[in-house]
Amino acid sequence: MSNSIFADRIVQNLLDTDFYKLTMMQAVLHNYPNAEVEWEFRCRNAEDLTPYLAEIRYQIERLSELSLTVDQLAFLERIPFIKPDFIRFLSLFRFNMRYVHTSIEDGQLNIRLRGPWLHVILFEVPLLAIISEVRNRYRYREVLLEQAAERLYEKLDWLRAEATDDELAGFQLADFGTRRRFSYRVQEQAVRILKRDFPGRFVGTSNVHLAREFELKPIGTMAHEWLMAHQQLGPRLIDSQIAALDCWVREYRGQLGIALTDCITMDAFLGDFDLYFAKLFDGLRHDSGDPLAWAEKAIAHYEKLGIDPMSKTLVFSDGLDLQKSLRLYRALSGRIHVSFGIGTNLTCDIPGVEPMNIVIKMIACNGQPVAKISDTPGKTQCRDENFVSYLKHVFRVTQ
């Protein structure tokens, strides 16, 4: 294998994406094959990406060359809840460039996705990985793969020195770093090191290609877009979260039972997360706001419903590093099961490198606005202020 930190191809194949894109895509195929959506790219730290537009376009166009091999499809067939009709659909799937619009607007890189949800859903993660790596190729040509490895070893040494044997025995870590990785090679190396040097505690990766390569469990359930789209797919807006959770339960029949809580706010979510859902779902994922305050709300909610919190799992995935993860583990150990999905801090933590803060979010479904409010002010993304106000009004959000 080459020691270069950059591979020739940024996105290796169709499986070089987050697992939840595939699980949501299957649910879209079965439930909303005709839904039309619109997505928008945003660079949250307002970095000037316009110099890289030509290279980004070139790499996006290369996505259309990708298709799944027989071996890759066979890997998906072994996952019990991936259905035969979806595997047949994926065997025919190709990225269609007519749904992607790149431009420069007001001096900023602008990327829009518009088209059938089923056909644009897989663009998000590869596009983010492309933007991140293209920019890093220009800005950090001198960085070596060994530097990324050394940094990761330092962090694992810190954890072993800091945590007791009992703490290490219960600590669960997953790689969630595809979308903002420094490069594919850095993520591949991180997963290799974690599997070899942190066995038993490293529970898997969100990257399906790397899960297959390293015989790991691909990890992921649903993302914000699933709940957001239901704001325009279901019945009344007030019932949108219930409709999203209900559809998921019918699709996966008890598998993939980690629900995302912060599409609107944790409080609004718990208002809908009644005994029925609390029993059906295995746990909850945290992605914004104070993680400990969120966890306390989750535990209190389970207790109020008469459910033993130790029968449930909380997955943390918001800007984590090992220090934060260990703090959370210590605070919650013995009260509820916890697991940590670390992204940028595993796949883009190299001395001297500033990681990107980029997202691509759904902004419309079936021609109508959708929004994510979240538990962190400033994470709201929606072009229609009136719709955000209406959403807050309906769900009694006061922030």
N, C-alpha and C positions, 0 to 999 in steps of 0.2 A: 504493500500500500504506500502511496506517495506520502511524504511528510509535509506536503504543502498544507497550509491552513485553509486554502480554498480549493474546492473540487471544480472540475470543468463545468459541471451542471449544478445549478443551485438547488433545484427541486429534483430529487432522484427519480421519483416515479409517482404514480397516483396514490400510493400508500404513504408517501412522505407528507403526512398531514396529521391533524389531531383526530383521535378516534371518535370524539363526539360529533365531528362533522359527518361521519359515516352513519352513526346511530340515528342522528337527526334526519339524514338524507333518506334512510329507509322509512322512517315515520312519515316524512313528506311524501314519498312515493305512494305509500298506502293510504294516506289521509287527505293530502292537499296537492295532488299532482298538477293542478292548474293554477295554483296561487302564483301571482306575479309580485316580485319584490324589487326594492331599490336599496342599494348599499352605498355608503360614502366613506372614503378614507380620511383619517385625521391624524396629523402629527401633533401630539399634545405639547411637545416642547418647542414648537414653531421653528424647527430647524429648516434651513433652505435645502430642499432636495432637488431643485430644478436642474442643477448641473448633471444629474444622473438620469434624466428622463429617457434619453435614447437607449441607454443600457438596460434600464428597467423595462422599457417597451420590448426590447429584443428578448429579454429573459421571459417576459409574460407570453410572447408569441411562441416560444419554445414549449410552453405547456401543452400546446395543441398536438405535439408529437407523442404525448404520453398515452399509453393504454395499459391495462392490467394483463400480466402474463398468466399462463395456466397455473404456475406455482403460487403466484400471489392470490389468485382466486381460491386456490385450494386452502391457503392459510385462513382466508375469511370463512370458508365452508366449515372449518373446524370450530368456529365460534357458535355456540348453540342457538343464540337468538338472532343470528343473521340469516334471513330467509332465502330460499332458493330463487324466488322471483327477483329479489334485490340483487343477488349475485349475477343473475343473467343480465339485469339492467346495467350493472357496473362493467360487465364484460364488453358491453357496447358503448359505454360512456366515453366521450371525448370532451375536452375543454373547448368551448365555442367562443372565439374571439369577438363575435359581434355583440356580446353582452358586456364587454369591458370598454370603458371610455377613459383614456388618459389625456390630460391636458395640463397647461399651466394657467392658473387663474389668480389674479391679484398677486403675482409673484410667488405663488405656492403650488406645489405639486397637487394636482387634483385627480383622483381616481373615483369613477362611479361604476357600479355594477347595476345593470337593469335587465330583468328578464324573468323567466320562470324560476321559482325558488329551487325546484328540483335541479335545474341546470346551472345556477350560479352559486349554490351553497358551498361547493368545494373550492371556489376561488379564494375565499378569505385567507386561509392559513398560508397557502403557497405565495400569494401576493405579498403578505407581510414578510415572509421569509426572504423573498426576492428583494424587497425594498431594503430590508435590514442588511442583507449580505452585499448587495451592490454598493451601498453607501460605505460599508466597512472596507470593501476592496479598494475604494478610492482613498479613504481617510487613514486606514491603518495597514498599509502594504507591508510594513516591516514586522508585524506581529508574528510570532512563531507558535506553532501548535504546542510546543513544550511549555510555553508560558501559561497557557490555559490549563494544562495538566498540573503544573506545579501549584497553581492557585487552588485547584480543586483538592489536591492532596493536603495543602495547608488547612483547608476548611474541615476536611475529614479528621485530620490530626487534632484540630481544635475541639471538635465534637467528642472524640474519644477521650481527650484529656479532661473535658469539662463535665461530661455526663457520667453518672454512675453506671455500673454494669446493669442494674435493674432498669434504669432509664433507657439505656441502649437497647435492651432486650425488647422493649415495647415500642420503640420509635419507628415510625413508618414513613418512608420518603419515596416520592415518585418524581420523575422528570416531566415537567409541563412546559418545556422550553423551546418548542418548535418555532413559534411565530416571531420571536424577537432574538433568535440565536445569532451569535457572531457570524457563524457559517455552518453549513451542514457538517463539515469535518469536526468542528468543536463539539457539536451536540453528539455526534457518533462516538467521539473519544470519551465524553462525559459519561455516556451510558455504559460504555465498555468498562471504564474505571469503577463506576458504582456497582455494576454487577459483580465484578471480580473482588473489589476491596470492601464492599459493604453488603455482603451476602445476607439474605434473610431480612434485612432492614430496608433494602431497596426493592420496592414492591412492583415496579413497572414503569412504563413510559406512556405518555399520551400519543407518541409518534408510532403509527401503525407499522411503518416500514422498519423502524429500529426494533420494535417489539418482535417482529418476524425474524430479523437478522440475529438478534441476541436471545431468542427463545424466552421472551418476557411476556408479561400480561399487558395487552393494550388497555389503557385506562381512560375512561370518560363516559359521560352520560349525555347531558343536555347543556346548551349554552343559552345566553340571554335571548338570542333570536327566536328560540322556540316559544318563550313566553311573550315576547314582543309581538310576533306575528299574530298571535291569538287575540291581540287587541283589535284586529280587524277581520279575524277569521270566524270568531265564535259568535255567541249571542250578545248580550249586553256587555259593555266595557267592564262593569263591576264583576262579571262572571268570567273574565278572560283568563285569570290565573287558574281558576277551577277547571275551565275547559282544557287548558294546556296540560295540567297535571292528569286530568281524567283521560285524555287522549293518549298520553304517555303510558299510563297504567294498562290501558287496553292493548296498546301496541306490544309492550314488553312483559306483561303478565307477571310482574314481580321481579324480573331481572332489571339490571341497570337502575337501581333504586336510590340514587343520590339526587336530591332536588336542589335547584339553584334558587336562592331566596331573595336576591336583591334587585330583581328587575324593577320593582317599584320601591319598596323599602322592606326591611325585615318585619316591621310591625304590620304592614299591609299584607305581607305574605302569610304571617302566622294567623291573621284573621281568616284566611281561606284554608289553612292547613289544619283541618279538623281531625277528629279521631280516625276517620276512614283513611285519609291520606297518611297520617302519622303512623298508622299501623302498616300500610302498604309499602311506604318508602323506607329504605334502610337507613337513611340519614340525610344530611343537608350539606351544601357547599357554601363556604364564605368567600365573597369576592369584593367586598367594599365595607368601609366603616371600621370602627374599633372591633378587632376580632374577639377580644375577651368579653366585651359588653354583649356582642352578638351571641357568643357561646352561652353566656348566662341566660339570655332570653330563650335560647333553644332548650336548654336543660329545664328551665322553669316551665316552659310550654309542655314538654313531655311529661313532667311530673304532674302538672295540672290535669293532663288527660289520663293520668293513671298508668303511664308507660314508663318502664324502668329505663333511664337514660343509658345504662350500661348495655342495653340491647341495640343501641343506635351508634352511628358513626358521624362525626363532623369532619369534613374535608376542608382544609384551609388552602387558599390558592392566590391570595392577594399580595403581590410584592414581597414574597417571603424570602428570607435567608435562613441559614441554620440557627443563628442566634435567636431570631424571633420564634422559629419553630420550637426550639428547646424551651423557651419561656412559656409558650402556649402549652406545650406538652406537660410541663411541671404544674401549671395552674389547673389543668383539666384531668390529669391522670387519675384513674380510679373513680372518676365521676361520669365519664362518657368516653367512648373510643374516639381517637383522633388520628388523622392521617394528613400528610403535608405534600402538596404539589408545588414544587419550586420550579420557576421558569427561568427568567432572565438571569437570576443569580447563579444558576448552574451553567447556562449556555452562552452567557455574554458577560462573564465577570473576569476580566483580564486587566492587569495593571495598566493604567493610561488610556483605557478604552471607555468611552462614555456610551452606555447602551441607549437605544432608541426608545421613545415612548410613543408607539404608533398603534392605532386601532382601525379596523374597518367594521362599521356598525350598520345594521339595517335601519333605514330611516322611513321606509314606506312599505306597505303590503296592500296589494289590490288597489293601488292608487291612493290610499289613505295613509296619513302619518301614523307612525308607531314611535314609542319612546321608551328609553330606559332612564329611570331616575336614580336608582342605587342609593346606598347609604353614605356615599361620599359626595358632598357638594362639589360641583365642578366636573363630575363624571357624566352628567346628563348630556345626552346627545339626541337632538331632534331639531329639525329646521322650523317646526311650527310651534311657536310659543303658546298659541291659544290651546293647542292640543295638550301640551305639557300642563298648562293651568287646569284644563278640564280633567286630565288624568289625576292630578293632585287633589282636585275637588272631590272627584268620585271616590277616591281611596282615602280621603281625609288625611293627606300628607301635609304636615305643617312646616317642614324644614324650609 
